[in-house]
Amino acid sequence: MRIVLALLPLAIFGVLAYVFWAQLQSGRDTSVIPSALIGTKAPTLALEPLAGATLNGKPMPALTDAAIAGKLTLVNVWASWCVPCRQEHPIILELSKDPRLTVVGINYKDQNENALRFLGELGNPFHAVGIDPRGKAAIDWGVYGIPESYLVGPDGTILYKRVGPFDEKSLEEGLKPAIEKAMAKS
C-alpha cells in the first residue's frame, strides 16, 4: 500500500503531462477564443458619447443601436491605457477608410481626457464612440480583454470576433474574408 501511495503523485504527473502534450500536438490554434455570440444579435448599444470628441467638426455621436443599424459595422473595444490598442490603431484607421464598413468604438474603463488625447495623437477612426466607464457593455459583449473587435452585419448579427490587436495576418485570414462574406450576402 505504501508503494502505491508513493507512486500516486508520479502517476498523476504522468497523466497530466500526457494531456498537456496531446493538447500541444493537436494543431489547434490556442490564440482563438470562441465566442458564443457569433451568429446572434449584437447586445444593445446605448452608451454616452465621449465628451469633447468631434467628427467632422461636430460633436461625436453617442454609440447607440441607431448608429450601426443597417450598416456593416466594426465595433472596436479600446482604451488609451491599452498598449496593444495603440499598436493596432493604424490598422483601425485604415479600416475606417473602407466605404463598405462603419467603424465605431467602445472606450473601456478609461478617463475622458486620456481617451481624447489618444484620439488627438493617433487620429480618430470612429464614426461614433461610446464610453463604458464600469465595463458593463464589455460584459454584455463578452469581452475577454482589450482590444477586441466585432464585425456586426447590417441586420445586427455578430459575424466575426477578434480578441487582441489586428495585424496583417488576422486581417487577411479573418476580418477581410468575413467582410467579403457579409458583402456577398447583401
N, C-alpha and C positions, 0 to 999 in steps of 0.2 A: 504494500500500500504506500510506503514511503517513497518508493521509486516512482510510482505513478504520480504522486503529488509533486515530486521533484521535477519530473519531465513535463508536467502540465503547462507551465509557463512557456517552455520551449515549443511545445506543440501549438499553443495559441499563437505564438510569434510566427511560426512556420505557416499557419493558415492565413494570418493577416498579410504576411509577406507575399504569399501566392496571390491573394486577392488584389493587392496593390500592383503587383507585377502584371497580372492579367488586364487590369484597367489601363496600364501604360501601353500594353501591346495591342489594345483593341482598335487603335487608329482613330478613335473618336476625338473630335476637336473639343478639348476641355474648356476653351475660351467661349464657346457658345453656351449661353444660358437660355433655356427655353422660356417662352412666355405663354402663360395661359390666356393672355389677351389677344393673341394673333387670331384673326378671323371673327372677333367680337366687336361690338360697338365700343368706340372710344369713351372713356369716362367723361362726364360733363365738365366743361370748362366754364368757369365763372370767376376768373381771377382779376384782381385790381391791376391797373396798369402800373408800369414802372414810372414813378413820379419824376418829371423833368425830362424824360426821354422824348425825342421827336422823330418824326418820319416825314420827310419832305417839308420840313419847316412847320409841321403841325404836331400837336401833342400825340404821342404814341398811343394807339388804341389799346384798350384792355383785351385780354385774351379770353374770349368767350366762344361758345359754340357757333355764334353767328360769324365770327372772324374766320372760321375754317369751313363753314357749311358750303357744300357743293364744289370744293376745291381739293385737289391732290395736295396734301399738306405734310411737311416735315415738322414735327414737334420736337424741339431740342431742349433738353433739361440741362441747365448750365449754372455756373456761379463764378464770380470774379476770383474767389479764393481757390478755385479748382485748376491746378496746373495742366492736366490733360485737356480741359476746356480751352485753355489758351493755345495749346498745341493744335487742336482741331479747328480753331476759329477761322483760319484762312480757307479751309475746305468748306465750312458752313457759308462763308462769304461767297465763294464760287457757286455753291448750290443755289444761293438766293438769286443768282442771275439767270437761272434756268426758268424760262417763261412757263413751263409746264407745272412748276412747283411753287407753292406758297410756303415760306419758312417762318415759323413762329417760335417763340421761346418761353420757357418757364424758368424764371430766375429763382433758384432754390436756396433757401436759408441764407440770404445774402443781405448786406447793408445797401440801401438805396444808392448812397453816394459812391460806393465801391463799384456797383453794377454800372452806374453811369460813366464812371472813369474808365472801366473796362471797355465799354462800347465806344467811348470817345477816343481811346487809344488805338483800338484794333478795328473799328468800323462796326456799323450796325447792319447785320444781315436780316433783321427780323421785321416782318410786317405788323406784328403785334407782340408785346411782351407782357406776361402776367407774372406777378410776384407770388411766391409761395414761402412766406416767412417761417411757417411752422412745419412745412413738409407734408401737409395734408393732401395736397393734389398729387405729390410724388407717390404717396402711399396708394392712392386711388389708381394711379397709372402703373403700379408695380415696379417702381424704380428700385434697383439694387444699389446703385452708386452712380455718381455723375462723372462724365457726361453720359447721357443716354438719349437716344433719338428714336422716334416712332414715325413711320410713314402711315398716314391716315388717308383712306380713299375718300372721294367726293361724297360717298354715302355715309361716311363716319365710321367705317370699319378699319380696324388696325390691320395693316397689310404686312408690316415689317418692323422689327425692333433691332436696334444696335446698342449693345452695352459696351461702354468705353468709347474712346475717341475714334472718329473716322480716320482712315489712312487710305492710300491708293488701293490696296488690296481689298479692303472692306467695301470701298465704293464700287470697284469693278466686279466683285463677286457677290455682293449683297444688295446694296441700295440701287444701283443703276438697273440691274435686272428686275428688281421689284417695281421701279418706276416704269420701265418698259412694259411689264406685265399689266400694270394698272392702266397704262395708256391704251393698251390693246383692248382692254375690256370696255373702255368708254367710247 
